[in-house]
Amino acid sequence: MKQSVTVYTSALCPVCGMVKTFLDSFDITYKEVIIDLNPVERIKLIGRTKRLTVPQTNINGQWISGFNPERMLKAMNAN
């Protein structure tokens, strides 16, 4: 099954880069939403996650906050 992965990031966030590098290392295709440039998406993200921080990664409908490789792999293998 194809993975559905979206990473919400900020341009000045070093942890966001870690998430993207991790996904790239597994050749996982993802959509990146840079919330710095999109205040509407920022508001939607806060509404969905109840968090003000990035990175926030949505893998197949499961939200993962920060850089958590174990949870990310588990979410990808759940499908």
C-alpha positions in Angstrom: 0.0 0.0 0.0 1.2 3.5 -0.8 2.2 5.6 2.2 0.5 8.9 2.7 3.1 11.1 4.5 2.9 14.9 5.1 5.5 16.8 7.1 4.7 20.2 8.5 7.8 22.3 8.9 9.3 25.7 9.5 12.3 27.0 7.6 14.4 27.6 10.7 13.7 24.3 12.4 16.7 21.9 12.6 14.5 19.0 13.8 12.4 19.4 10.7 15.5 18.7 8.6 16.1 15.6 10.6 12.7 14.3 9.9 13.1 14.9 6.2 16.5 13.4 6.1 15.2 10.3 7.9 12.3 9.9 5.4 14.7 10.5 2.5 17.0 7.7 3.8 14.1 5.2 3.4 13.1 6.7 0.0 9.7 7.7 1.5 7.9 10.2 -0.7 6.3 13.0 1.4 4.5 16.2 1.0 6.1 19.1 2.9 4.0 22.0 4.1 6.1 25.0 5.3 3.9 26.7 7.7 6.0 29.9 7.8 4.7 30.6 4.3 1.1 29.5 4.9 -0.7 30.9 7.9 -3.9 29.1 7.0 -2.2 25.7 7.1 -0.6 26.7 10.4 -4.1 27.3 11.9 -5.4 24.1 10.5 -2.4 22.2 11.9 -2.9 23.6 15.4 -6.5 22.6 15.2 -5.7 19.1 14.2 -2.8 18.4 16.5 -3.5 20.9 19.4 0.3 21.7 19.2 2.1 24.8 18.3 5.4 23.1 17.4 6.9 21.6 14.3 7.8 19.2 12.9 4.4 17.5 12.9 4.3 14.4 10.6 1.1 12.7 9.4 1.7 9.1 8.3 -1.4 7.4 7.1 -3.6 9.5 9.4 -1.4 9.1 12.5 0.2 12.3 13.9 3.7 12.2 15.1 5.2 15.2 16.9 8.9 16.0 16.7 11.5 13.5 15.5 10.5 10.0 16.6 12.0 7.4 14.2 10.5 4.4 16.1 6.9 5.8 15.9 7.4 6.8 12.3 8.5 3.4 11.2 5.8 1.8 13.2 3.2 4.0 11.5 4.6 3.2 8.0 4.5 -0.6 8.7 1.0 -0.5 10.1 -0.4 -0.6 6.6 
